[in-house]
Amino acid sequence: MKSMKPLLLLTNDDGFFAEGIESLSRHLKGLGEIYIIAPDRERSATSLALTLHHPLRVKKIKARIFAVDGTPADCVYLATQKLLPRKPTLLISGINRGPNLGQQDISYSGTVAGAIQGAFLQIPSLAVSLLPDKNHQYHFDFAAKIVSSIIRKLLENKIPKELLLNINVPPPPFRGIKIVKLGQKRYNPEIVEKQDPRKRTYYWIGTGNPRAVGDKDSDVMVIKEGTITVTPLHKDLTDHDMSQHSTFKKLFMTVTDEII
C-alpha cells in the first residue's frame, strides 16, 4: 500500500490571508498535504482563549483553506475534530509578523497558543515568528525557506508527539541556529485614555517599550546576534522545585491541620 503524504496543518493569529502563512504554504509544497485553517482576521494576543459563548462560523476559501471567526486555539480544535481528513503529522503556527520572545510574549501570543493547542492534542507543533529589519520590512520568504528546511529534517526523522518549539527568525543574512532558553521581556504598557464622540472615556492598551532581560544564552539576547532561536517548550507548568520545597510543604501542612 502506498503510504500517505504527511499532513501539515498551518494556522496563525494574523489571519488566513496573512503574508507569513501564505509564504510558508508556498515553501512547504512538495513536503506534504498542506491545509490552512486560520482566523478570518487578526487575533493577536488571544493566548489560548476558546470561543464558548457564541457559535463559530467557518468559511471555505478554496481547497484546503478555511477561515474561522475564532481564535487560533479554536482553529486547531475545529481542524482536528471536523475539517481535516486525518490527524496532522505536524502543526506550524505562523509565520507571525513580529517576534514572540521571552516568557511574557509566549504567554500572550496567539501564534504560540496555536502550537500549544496542537501539543495538547498530541500533534508535534512549531510556532514561528519573524523580526523586521532596520527598515521595518519583513522577509517572509527568507524565513519560510529556513522553516521548510527545518520541517524537512523533522519529517525525515521520527517526530516526538510532545514536540513543541518556539522559533524566532531575525532578518537576513542567515547567521545560524541556536537552541536557547526563554528570557524575559519586561513590559511597562502604555495606557492611552481618550473620549469617544459621546464623551465616554475609553482606554487603549499599548505595548510600551519592553526591556529584554536574560543571560547571554536566552532567546531575547541570542536573537540580537542575528541568530535564529529555537526554544523547546513544555506543556507542564508545574514548578517542581517549589512543590518539593520543605518550607512551602510545611506551610500547607499547617493549613491542613487548622482546617481539619
PEBELSUL-V487214 format. One record per residue. N is the residue number from 0. RES is the residue in one small letter. PHI is phi in whole degrees, 0 to 359 (NA if undefined). PSI is psi in radians with two decimals (none if undefined). NEAR is the number of other C-alpha atoms within 12 Angstrom. Layout:
n = {N:N}
res = {RES:RES}
phi = {PHI:PHI}
psi = {PSI:PSI}
near = {NEAR:NEAR}
This chain:
n = {0:1:2:3:4:5:6:7:8:9:10:11:12:13:14:15:16:17:18:19:20:21:22:23:24:25:26:27:28:29:30:31:32:33:34:35:36:37:38:39:40:41:42:43:44:45:46:47:48:49:50:51:52:53:54:55:56:57:58:59:60:61:62:63:64:65:66:67:68:69:70:71:72:73:74:75:76:77:78:79:80:81:82:83:84:85:86:87:88:89:90:91:92:93:94:95:96:97:98:99:100:101:102:103:104:105:106:107:108:109:110:111:112:113:114:115:116:117:118:119:120:121:122:123:124:125:126:127:128:129:130:131:132:133:134:135:136:137:138:139:140:141:142:143:144:145:146:147:148:149:150:151:152:153:154:155:156:157:158:159:160:161:162:163:164:165:166:167:168:169:170:171:172:173:174:175:176:177:178:179:180:181:182:183:184:185:186:187:188:189:190:191:192:193:194:195:196:197:198:199:200:201:202:203:204:205:206:207:208:209:210:211:212:213:214:215:216:217:218:219:220:221:222:223:224:225:226:227:228:229:230:231:232:233:234:235:236:237:238:239:240:241:242:243:244:245:246:247:248:249:250:251:252:253:254:255:256:257:258:259}
res = {m:k:s:m:k:p:l:l:l:l:t:n:d:d:g:f:f:a:e:g:i:e:s:l:s:r:h:l:k:g:l:g:e:i:y:i:i:a:p:d:r:e:r:s:a:t:s:l:a:l:t:l:h:h:p:l:r:v:k:k:i:k:a:r:i:f:a:v:d:g:t:p:a:d:c:v:y:l:a:t:q:k:l:l:p:r:k:p:t:l:l:i:s:g:i:n:r:g:p:n:l:g:q:q:d:i:s:y:s:g:t:v:a:g:a:i:q:g:a:f:l:q:i:p:s:l:a:v:s:l:l:p:d:k:n:h:q:y:h:f:d:f:a:a:k:i:v:s:s:i:i:r:k:l:l:e:n:k:i:p:k:e:l:l:l:n:i:n:v:p:p:p:p:f:r:g:i:k:i:v:k:l:g:q:k:r:y:n:p:e:i:v:e:k:q:d:p:r:k:r:t:y:y:w:i:g:t:g:n:p:r:a:v:g:d:k:d:s:d:v:m:v:i:k:e:g:t:i:t:v:t:p:l:h:k:d:l:t:d:h:d:m:s:q:h:s:t:f:k:k:l:f:m:t:v:t:d:e:i:i}
phi = {NA:289:288:283:293:300:259:251:264:250:219:191:238:261:109:299:269:295:299:296:287:292:296:298:300:298:284:270:302:99:269:172:269:262:238:251:228:216:300:280:202:296:227:296:60:268:52:264:300:247:272:245:250:206:292:261:248:238:243:279:282:195:306:69:231:232:250:241:273:212:272:302:296:303:301:293:301:297:302:284:267:227:258:264:286:198:293:295:286:205:245:236:254:138:279:287:276:119:283:228:241:82:298:291:302:291:285:268:296:289:299:294:299:301:289:297:299:299:296:303:267:61:250:305:221:233:250:235:228:234:268:281:275:294:263:66:261:252:261:294:295:300:294:297:297:295:296:297:294:297:294:301:294:297:291:284:239:280:276:297:299:274:299:213:241:252:244:238:247:282:293:297:276:288:235:107:230:228:274:225:264:284:258:223:240:281:264:232:300:280:248:269:249:219:236:278:301:263:67:265:285:225:233:233:276:261:267:66:232:297:249:283:227:163:282:294:262:270:298:293:265:297:299:292:281:83:257:292:254:236:241:291:252:231:287:281:267:298:273:294:297:292:295:256:292:298:296:296:294:296:303:284:295:295:299:301:299:292:290:286}
psi = {2.35:2.25:2.57:2.62:2.66:2.48:2.07:2.05:2.18:2.33:3.13:-3.01:0.17:-0.16:2.60:-0.39:-0.05:2.58:-0.62:-0.80:-0.58:-0.72:-0.74:-0.75:-0.74:-0.76:-0.32:-0.12:2.36:-0.36:-0.29:-2.93:2.01:2.23:2.35:2.04:1.79:2.90:2.67:-0.10:3.07:2.34:0.75:2.63:0.51:-0.11:-2.40:0.44:2.40:2.55:1.90:-0.27:0.08:2.73:2.71:2.47:2.43:2.28:2.19:1.99:-0.84:-3.02:2.15:0.29:2.11:2.43:2.29:2.35:0.98:-2.89:2.96:-0.68:-0.70:-0.80:-0.76:-0.73:-0.89:-0.69:-0.88:-0.50:-0.47:-0.59:-0.40:2.60:-0.36:3.04:2.37:2.56:-0.62:2.50:2.33:2.13:2.07:-2.85:2.15:2.50:1.62:2.79:2.75:1.48:2.49:2.91:-0.65:-0.82:-0.80:-0.37:-0.61:-0.48:2.27:-0.56:-0.90:-0.64:-0.64:-0.72:-0.69:-0.73:-0.69:-0.76:-0.64:-0.58:0.27:0.69:2.15:2.31:2.54:2.41:2.24:2.26:2.65:2.34:2.57:2.86:-3.07:-0.30:0.22:0.48:2.52:2.19:1.33:-0.68:-0.64:-0.84:-0.75:-0.64:-0.75:-0.79:-0.68:-0.61:-0.72:-0.79:-0.67:-0.77:-0.68:-0.73:-0.44:-0.21:2.99:2.01:2.18:2.43:-0.53:0.09:2.22:1.88:2.40:2.03:2.28:2.27:2.10:2.95:2.79:2.77:2.82:2.23:0.31:3.11:2.44:2.44:2.13:2.91:2.94:2.44:-2.59:2.61:1.81:1.98:2.51:1.34:2.39:2.39:1.97:2.17:2.17:-3.13:2.47:3.08:-0.34:0.28:0.43:2.35:2.40:2.83:2.49:2.11:2.12:-3.11:-0.28:-2.60:1.52:2.56:2.21:2.29:2.23:2.85:-3.13:-0.30:0.14:2.77:-0.66:-0.38:-0.76:-0.62:-0.47:-0.34:-0.10:0.34:2.42:2.32:2.37:2.06:1.98:2.26:2.82:2.42:-0.42:1.96:0.13:2.31:1.60:-0.60:-0.78:-0.63:-0.38:0.04:2.21:-0.76:-0.72:-0.78:-0.69:-0.67:-0.82:-0.46:-0.67:-0.75:-0.74:-0.78:-0.69:-0.67:-0.78:none}
near = {3:4:7:14:18:27:32:40:48:54:59:55:52:38:37:43:29:29:25:40:42:32:30:42:38:24:27:34:23:16:28:26:28:33:43:47:52:51:44:31:22:27:35:33:30:28:29:31:29:25:21:11:8:9:13:20:19:25:22:20:18:13:15:24:31:34:39:38:29:41:43:51:42:41:50:50:36:36:38:31:16:16:28:27:20:20:29:36:39:45:53:53:57:53:52:50:38:32:38:44:47:39:27:26:34:38:28:26:40:45:57:54:48:57:50:43:41:44:36:25:28:24:33:38:44:46:50:51:47:43:35:24:21:11:9:13:17:27:31:36:26:28:40:37:25:35:41:30:19:27:35:24:14:24:23:13:11:15:25:18:23:26:32:36:45:47:49:50:49:43:34:26:16:19:18:20:23:25:22:29:28:36:28:24:29:20:20:15:16:14:14:14:14:14:12:11:8:8:9:10:12:14:14:15:15:15:19:15:12:19:19:26:22:22:16:18:23:29:41:40:29:33:41:23:23:25:29:39:42:36:35:29:30:25:23:12:12:10:12:10:12:13:15:14:13:12:13:16:15:15:15:16:14:13:12:11:10:9:8:7}
